[in-house]
Amino acid sequence: MTRLQLGVIGATALVITALLFTLERIAAYTRWHALVATGVWPEEPTVMDLLAQNWFIPLFGFIAIICFFMAGNSVKATTTKTGTTAS
């Protein structure tokens, strides 16, 4: 895979991670607001451990980090005028 492909995959995985995390937070706060409106839950939630509840968020985050490191370490071999490859 080329450096550009790894960067695009990493950026896509990072966007998916952020989108999933945001949607999970929206769903949790919407549920909390509905419970407060009915009087079932009188206090604000203090800890929302979304990273342990939805395993796709850390999975895509890990994929993004790995792809970014791989893109940073990939070296493209170029050819010089004499025909030898430079590293």
Secondary structure by P-SEA (a helix, b strand, c coil): ccaaaaaaaaaaaaaaaaaaaaaaaaaaaaaaaaaaaaccccccccccccccccaaaaaaaaaaaaaaaaaaabbbbbbcccccccc
